[in-house]
Amino acid sequence: MCFSAGASFAGGAVLSAIGYVTVRESHKPSHKLFASVPLFFAFQQFSEGIIWITLKQGGYETLQSAATYLFLMMALIAWPMMIPLATYKMEEDIKKKRILKFLTGAGLGLSAYYSVCLVNLDVHAQINQFHIQYINNFPKKIGLVAFGIYAVVTLTPLFISSVRKMNLFGALSLVSCLITGVFYKEYLTSVWCFFAALISAVVYLIIKESQEEFNLSGIKIRK
């Protein structure tokens, strides 16, 4: 999390528990990727906890750099691919799947762009006013377009999906994005990930309800 090492590790532990239960609750292969979202954020929060410790204590530049790149790889590379692909795999409506397939392709393209940036350009983390700020020299003009695409590929699929409560996840994600953009603009990557981690608990409700519908369909599931 963006407030302290203790908060990051505590959040990571809670999200790990939620993620374990969510993945265990999911029996449909097409739901597994989405069910792993809390685990994704748990790992990300553990990474930021390491960043907090290494920034405060100093002398661990290699570990700090590795944790920073790991956090950013998950936030900028994995997430834009993960959300549209996960919703695509869960969707059963043919028309909606076509749109989600396109968004997945856009997410892959965006992930490729951020991959090139992380490999070729400098990034580092610093503590600024009780938050972690990720500094980079990515192209500014392209960066604005990239962020717009990022918001589209990570938020739009949640509203397109016909899976129950997915819109709730989307609405909470959108609100958290707006709050972060207005009040924590300089710490956008860290703070938005913090809010997204909090609301990822909704993933459990989505998977649980989908599983109940799956059971009611008359298909016998081995537990």
C-alpha positions in Angstrom: 0.0 0.0 0.0 1.0 3.6 -0.4 1.1 4.6 3.3 3.6 2.4 5.1 5.5 -0.9 4.9 3.3 -2.3 7.7 0.1 -1.4 5.8 1.5 -3.0 2.6 2.5 -6.3 4.3 -0.8 -6.4 6.3 -2.8 -5.7 3.2 -0.8 -8.3 1.3 -1.6 -10.9 3.9 -5.3 -10.2 4.0 -5.5 -10.2 0.2 -3.6 -13.5 0.1 -6.3 -15.1 2.3 -9.1 -13.6 0.2 -7.3 -14.8 -3.0 -6.8 -18.3 -1.7 -10.5 -18.6 -0.8 -11.6 -17.1 -4.1 -9.5 -19.4 -6.3 -10.6 -22.4 -4.2 -14.2 -21.3 -4.7 -13.8 -21.1 -8.5 -14.3 -24.5 -10.3 -14.7 -23.3 -13.8 -11.4 -23.0 -15.7 -12.6 -19.9 -17.5 -13.0 -18.1 -14.1 -9.6 -19.0 -12.7 -7.7 -15.9 -14.1 -10.3 -13.5 -12.7 -10.4 -15.4 -9.4 -6.6 -14.8 -9.0 -7.0 -11.0 -9.0 -6.7 -10.7 -5.1 -3.6 -12.8 -5.2 -2.2 -10.5 -7.9 -2.7 -7.5 -5.7 -1.3 -9.4 -2.6 1.9 -10.0 -4.4 2.0 -6.4 -5.6 1.5 -5.1 -2.0 4.3 -7.3 -0.7 6.5 -5.8 -3.4 5.7 -2.3 -2.3 6.3 -3.2 1.3 9.8 -4.1 0.3 10.2 -0.8 -1.5 9.1 1.1 1.7 11.7 -0.8 3.8 14.6 -0.4 1.4 13.9 3.3 0.8 13.8 4.1 4.5 16.8 2.0 5.5 19.0 2.5 2.5 21.9 0.2 1.4 19.7 -2.2 -0.5 19.7 -0.6 -3.9 19.5 -3.9 -5.9 16.6 -5.2 -3.9 14.9 -1.8 -4.0 15.3 -1.7 -7.8 14.0 -5.2 -8.3 11.0 -4.6 -6.1 10.3 -1.3 -8.0 10.4 -3.0 -11.4 8.3 -5.9 -10.1 5.6 -3.5 -8.9 5.6 -1.6 -12.1 5.6 -4.7 -14.3 2.5 -5.9 -12.5 0.8 -2.4 -12.6 1.7 -1.4 -16.1 2.3 -4.7 -18.0 0.3 -7.4 -16.4 -2.9 -5.5 -15.3 -3.8 -4.1 -18.8 -3.7 -7.6 -20.2 -5.2 -9.4 -17.2 -8.5 -7.6 -16.8 -9.8 -7.7 -20.5 -8.5 -11.2 -20.9 -10.1 -12.4 -17.6 -13.5 -10.8 -18.5 -13.3 -12.2 -22.0 -12.7 -15.8 -20.7 -15.8 -15.4 -18.4 -18.1 -13.9 -21.0 -20.7 -16.1 -22.7 -22.4 -13.5 -24.9 -20.9 -13.7 -28.4 -21.2 -10.0 -29.3 -19.7 -8.9 -26.0 -16.8 -11.4 -26.4 -15.9 -9.8 -29.7 -15.6 -6.4 -28.0 -13.6 -7.9 -25.1 -11.4 -9.6 -27.6 -10.6 -6.3 -29.2 -9.9 -4.7 -25.8 -7.6 -7.6 -24.9 -5.6 -6.9 -28.0 -5.4 -3.2 -27.1 -4.3 -4.2 -23.6 -1.5 -6.4 -25.1 -0.4 -3.5 -27.3 -0.3 -1.2 -24.3 1.6 -3.8 -22.2 4.2 -4.1 -25.0 4.6 -0.3 -25.0 5.2 -0.2 -21.2 7.6 -3.2 -21.5 9.7 -1.2 -24.0 9.7 1.8 -21.6 10.7 -0.2 -18.6 13.5 -1.8 -20.4 15.0 1.3 -22.1 14.1 4.2 -19.8 14.9 5.0 -16.1 12.4 4.5 -13.3 12.9 4.8 -9.6 10.7 5.1 -6.4 10.9 7.7 -3.7 9.0 8.5 -0.6 7.1 11.8 -0.9 4.6 13.1 1.8 3.9 9.6 3.2 3.4 8.1 -0.2 5.6 6.2 -2.7 6.0 8.1 -5.9 7.3 6.3 -9.0 9.5 8.6 -11.1 10.1 7.8 -14.8 11.1 9.6 -18.0 8.6 8.0 -20.2 7.5 10.2 -23.2 5.1 12.7 -21.8 2.9 13.2 -24.9 2.6 9.4 -25.5 2.1 8.9 -21.8 -1.2 10.8 -21.8 -2.5 8.7 -24.6 -1.2 5.5 -23.0 -3.0 6.4 -19.7 -6.2 6.9 -21.6 -5.9 3.5 -23.2 -4.9 2.0 -19.8 -8.2 3.4 -18.3 -10.2 2.0 -21.2 -8.8 -1.5 -21.2 -8.9 -1.9 -17.4 -12.3 -0.3 -16.7 -14.5 -0.8 -19.8 -14.5 -4.6 -19.8 -16.0 -4.5 -16.3 -19.0 -2.6 -17.6 -19.4 -4.6 -20.8 -19.3 -7.9 -19.0 -22.7 -9.6 -18.4 -21.4 -11.4 -15.3 -23.3 -10.4 -12.2 -21.7 -7.8 -9.9 -18.9 -7.2 -12.4 -20.4 -3.7 -12.9 -20.1 -3.1 -9.2 -16.4 -3.9 -9.5 -16.2 -1.6 -12.4 -18.0 1.2 -10.6 -15.8 1.0 -7.6 -12.7 0.9 -9.8 -13.8 4.0 -11.7 -14.6 5.9 -8.5 -11.2 5.0 -7.1 -9.5 6.1 -10.3 -11.3 9.5 -10.2 -10.5 10.0 -6.5 -6.8 9.2 -7.1 -6.6 11.4 -10.2 -8.1 14.4 -8.3 -6.4 14.1 -4.9 -3.3 12.0 -5.5 -2.3 12.8 -9.0 1.5 12.6 -8.3 1.1 9.2 -6.7 -1.4 7.8 -9.2 0.3 4.4 -9.8 0.7 3.6 -6.1 -2.6 5.0 -4.7 -4.8 3.6 -7.5 -3.3 0.2 -6.9 -4.1 0.6 -3.2 -7.7 1.3 -3.9 -8.0 -1.4 -6.5 -6.5 -3.9 -4.0 -9.1 -2.9 -1.4 -12.1 -3.4 -3.8 -10.6 -6.6 -5.2 -12.5 -8.3 -2.3 -15.6 -7.9 -4.6 -14.0 -10.5 -6.8 -14.8 -13.1 -4.2 -18.5 -12.1 -4.4 -18.5 -12.3 -8.2 -16.8 -15.7 -8.3 -19.1 -17.1 -5.5 -22.3 -16.0 -7.2 -21.1 -17.3 -10.6 -20.2 -20.6 -8.9 -23.7 -20.8 -7.4 -25.3 -20.3 -10.8 -23.0 -22.9 -12.2 -24.1 -25.4 -9.6 -27.8 -24.6 -10.2 -27.3 -25.3 -13.9 -27.4 -29.0 -13.1 -23.7 -29.7 -13.8 -22.1 -31.8 -11.1 -18.9 -30.5 -9.8 -16.2 -32.6 -8.1 -15.0 -30.9 -4.9 
